[in-house]
């Protein structure tokens, strides 16, 4: 391991964090976020208010959407894409950002990481709050910090492999909100995962079961997150324990208030013509915006949302592949979130089965009820509890399609059940960036390590014009050149 010098230059308005103002317009470099001047926080409630920062809830973390293998591109739109970043990500290029261009997926996470580190370091010394309140805020800061670190290690570190994680370069572990610190060590993948697990296991006992809003990290959300972390580590028994606890906690408070009500929506009722969300086939050439907002969306356990993606609204270059479309049954109402037509075009794509996602405009990448059940179904399948896996799958599927189609076959082998769960994850999350995360972790899974992934580009007439294979090196993002320039000792990914 090498020690890297990382300079932090942080610029924003004095009370921005305390007043929950946006920091997006301010220039930020690597491992930065310190307000210009001083943030004066003394009372316990001051630290509580820091969690209301809009950057925590809404940001532009869309980097993984073009990377999934369920995505294909149509060249008549792709070649004129507004941002070269779209083309480079889709082609699995080594260099995604031009010199001087910062990667928002890093800046967003480092921005809010400063907030969580500040709360964690100072809240226990704050005034006016009870010891229990302070411990709850400390726990929330640690859980949120774990969330950010999980994203960062899954962008800039290799997929977790127990045989190599101790030596694979990961990401710096930053715990201090201290701008005078200039020396950092790029931790190993194992060290980062150990730190994430430590933060979550320490946080969970002090987190509230009932939350005040969906933007706050409660106990169930942290348990789902820890379960997901263990899944990525291949520790399925440990993951199932956490996911079981989350299911229990949500069941105990599911209807406590309108803010914390948690339940699956029945798409057979909500996402059909004449349904409660106002769905209409007239949205085929535009986009559907009738789903509930994140504040009242009952499937969201903890909101972390990409505010708006042009790929789900007005852009037409990235679409779902025919192979992925074929995974859906005709009664699956999730298909109503896709269109065979480009934006504002009445003619269908020339490739049968190619479908543009046309809603919702945002992407939820926080903890959700569907993800909780799909993760637990996979854990059960991995542990050879096929009956339990089938039950978890059907809890979700019956809310997405006809009852007849929702039934999972009883004849599946263990491997077939695992594959069924992975396909269900793809059906639930298609074109939302989640597939990329699964591709990464499966690349280190002995059951799926031999799989290969490619992107396919189709011409305006629907013929295959180019294929871009995913090389192992591109399972990780490279640091931008500006990061390397600012930190000469920083080792980049290959």
Secondary structure, DSSP 4 states (H G I P E B T S, - for coil): --EEE----B---TTTTTTT---TTS-B-TT----SS-----BHHHHHHHTT-HHHHEE---TTGGGSTTEEEEHHHHTT-S-HHHHHHHTT-S--S-TT---HHHHHHHHHHHHHHHHHHHGGG-BSS-HHHHHHHHHHHHHHHHHHHHHHHHHHSPPP-TTTTTTSEEEE------TT--EEEEEEHHHHHHHHHHHHHHHHTTS-SS-SSTTS--HHHHHHHHHHHHHHTT-HHHHHHHHHHHHHHHHHHTTS-TTT------HHHHSSTTSTT---GGGGGS----SPPTTT-TTEEE--EE---GGGTT--SEEE-HHHHTTS-TT-GGGGGEESB-TT-SSBPSSTT-BEE---SSEE-SEEHHHHHHHHHHHHHHTT-HHHHHHHHHHHHTTTS-HHHHPPPTT--HHHHHHHHHHHHHHHHTTTTHHHHHHHHHTT-TTTTT---EEEEE-TTS-EEEEEEPPGGGGSPPPPHHHHHH-TTPPPP-
